Amino acid sequence: MSLNRRNFIQQSGKMTASWLTIPLLNTPALANKPWQLTDYQGLDVTQNEDFWHLIRQAYTVSPNVINLNNGGVSPQPLVVQDALDRYNRYANEAPTYYMWQVMDQNREPLREKLADLAGCSPEELAINRNATEALDTVIFGLSLQKGDEVVLTKQDYPNMINAWKQRETRDGIRLKWINLELPLENDDLIVRQFTEQFTPRTKVVHITHIINWTGQILPVRKIADEARRRGIEVLVDAAHTFAHLDYKIYDLGADYWGTSLHKWLSAPFGTGLLWVKKEKIKALYPLIPHHEPQSDNIRKFEALGTRSFPTEMATGQALDFHNMIGTKRKQDRLHYLKNYWVEKCLQFPNFKINTSLKPEYACAIAHFSIQGMKSEDISARLFNQFKIHTVAINWENISGVRVTPHVYTSLKDLDKLVKAIQSLCNETIKAK
Ligand SMILES: Cc1ncc(COP(=O)(O)O)c(C=O)c1O
């Protein structure tokens, strides 16, 4: 037992099982050990491998293949998978009764719980299926006229770029592009690239909070402040930041915000969230029409028709699980894991990191390249030879491989990654 942990237990006296343990009680490995996680309550656990080992036990990830593409989508802890199965079985006893009369009762408490974590009013949150749906609701719901300008970057997510391009084609809006050279570690430089594109015709700025390709964090608040000063509305693509970075929506100074819940919250696949500032709800048209499209009730964005209630409801278990860890502790750990493997690889002469190591500019996600080796080949070799799953990323001015650990990733996994990268680096140098 570490000194910290012992001190903490002595100070706090006899610990009782609390809310902190509840989400893990269904997990076989932890079923009889509810005291274990309470031991860590309030402690800095960034480098406490015992704590993260317990978290790993709550997942059902492969012990053999190392999944380092958590930037795509997260696996769910067993409590979430179990809840999803359970709700699905209930629903199948009598779908309209269980889904519309029983499970639907969970929707408002779920909204409140999500609002609690997001740090906003539940009256500003619509539950939907993914970040694409959330952000498309805004992109297509805004009343823009021919000639109105939207500022965005070439490094934004393709679905969002396509949505804006569709509006450009249909409605004659103008897209003003920024081409970011990543990584960036200078807020003024980043903000200036946005403000240089602002004109009196600019109506919206689209900001990707974490750029999925390389993990770059953008200083949303600073860009949003400049936009607001000019009367420009701010849309934030937060697909990668909810339950990853420790912030509240209001901190960003945005008007609209959308995220996935199946990424860092580890909620069931096909879950997302839209936030619209209260006073902006009325003027934003829903993507799927509602009988009162100009209502100021956020629920007008949930007129989807039949959907998977089990999927939505099991999001509650994902929230409990996330809150048990806490966003700050998760962010600190993820940043530690990213820097852990990157710092070791920096000693290889032909290894190049395309992501910042500073906590303000990146967290879990990192992108690297090896001089003399194609990104697809690196990623294929990592899998075929070492059974490490990553993803090759070639997009605009970015070329390399993205590596994304998660809370269940062990240092041993990352040591294997470092060894594998070392072997590819050495091989490339020898082949020269
Ligand atoms: C930055 C960014 N925005 C939007 C999306 C779309 O998310 P979803 O698949 O939840 O629609 C992604 C998905 O990876 C993303 O990385």
The ligand as an SDF file (V2000), in Angstrom:
LIG
                    3D

 16 16  0  0  0  0  0  0  0  0999 V2000
  -13.9030   15.9860  -34.2110 C   0  0  0  0  0  0  0  0  0  0  0  0
  -15.0550   15.0650  -34.5070 C   0  0  0  0  0  0  0  0  0  0  0  0
  -16.2510   15.5820  -34.7720 N   0  0  0  0  0  0  0  0  0  0  0  0
  -17.3120   14.8200  -35.0370 C   0  0  0  0  0  0  0  0  0  0  0  0
  -17.2130   13.4560  -35.0530 C   0  0  0  0  0  0  0  0  0  0  0  0
  -18.4120   12.6240  -35.3610 C   0  0  0  0  0  0  0  0  0  0  0  0
  -18.7860   11.9040  -34.2320 O   0  0  0  0  0  0  0  0  0  0  0  0
  -19.9690   10.8490  -34.2880 P   0  0  0  0  0  0  0  0  0  0  0  0
  -19.3890    9.6210  -34.8960 O   0  0  0  0  0  0  0  0  0  0  0  0
  -20.3660   10.6880  -32.8670 O   0  0  0  0  0  0  0  0  0  0  0  0
  -21.0420   11.4390  -35.1230 O   0  0  0  0  0  0  0  0  0  0  0  0
  -15.9860   12.8540  -34.7760 C   0  0  0  0  0  0  0  0  0  0  0  0
  -15.8350   11.3960  -34.7980 C   0  0  0  0  0  0  0  0  0  0  0  0
  -14.7820   10.8360  -34.6790 O   0  0  0  0  0  0  0  0  0  0  0  0
  -14.8770   13.6820  -34.4980 C   0  0  0  0  0  0  0  0  0  0  0  0
  -13.6670   13.1690  -34.2450 O   0  0  0  0  0  0  0  0  0  0  0  0
  1  2  1  0
  2  3  1  0
  2 15  2  0
  3  4  2  0
  4  5  1  0
  5  6  1  0
  5 12  2  0
  6  7  1  0
  7  8  1  0
  8  9  2  0
  8 10  1  0
  8 11  1  0
 12 13  1  0
 12 15  1  0
 13 14  2  0
 15 16  1  0
M  END
$$$$
